[in-house]
Amino acid sequence: MLPKTKYARSDDVRIAYQVTGDGPFDLARARPLPDLLKTQPPYTLETSFGIPDADITIYLADERELKSARGLADDNVERGAGQPIQGSLSLLLPYAPFRVSCFDPKTNARSPVLTLHGSADTKIDLPSFTHDIVVRIQRASGTTQESHCRESRDVDQYT
């Protein structure tokens, strides 16, 4: 069963969200994080919000599909729209363990939860995705088992 979609507003930003994973996202303390990512996959639009260094959600959408939907692309179809996207994110996280998981809102597919250590250039390889993907990064507490997101083979691929 798909989780219920809820809606919130932060200043002039409207947010649709679903509660999944380990627990609810604290929207009362969350805020937009516009400069969070250093790099992201090509052809993606990003929005990030959360509690800095503690609980972050990143939403990536295929910008080619948005251009086609708005009629901004030649012949209303942007080359590559609807094709899978692969790539990675890089961002600054404090040196601490973090749990990372990915969620495909269209299919409800989820990646395994992985643990990584934050750094000045934390890299997260994403599973292949079509349309959009949500990445949740949560500071881990008491983590004993580690795996590394840097190795793509550790993340299930889904489209």
Secondary structure, DSSP 4 states (H G I P E B T S, - for coil): -PPPEEEEEETTEEEEEE--TTS---TTT-EE-TT-EEE--TTEEEEEEEETTTEEEEEEEEHHHHHHHTT-SGGG--TTTTS-EEEEEEE---SSEEEEEEE-TTT--BPPPEEEE--TTEEEEEEEESSEEEEEEEE-SS------TTSGGGS----
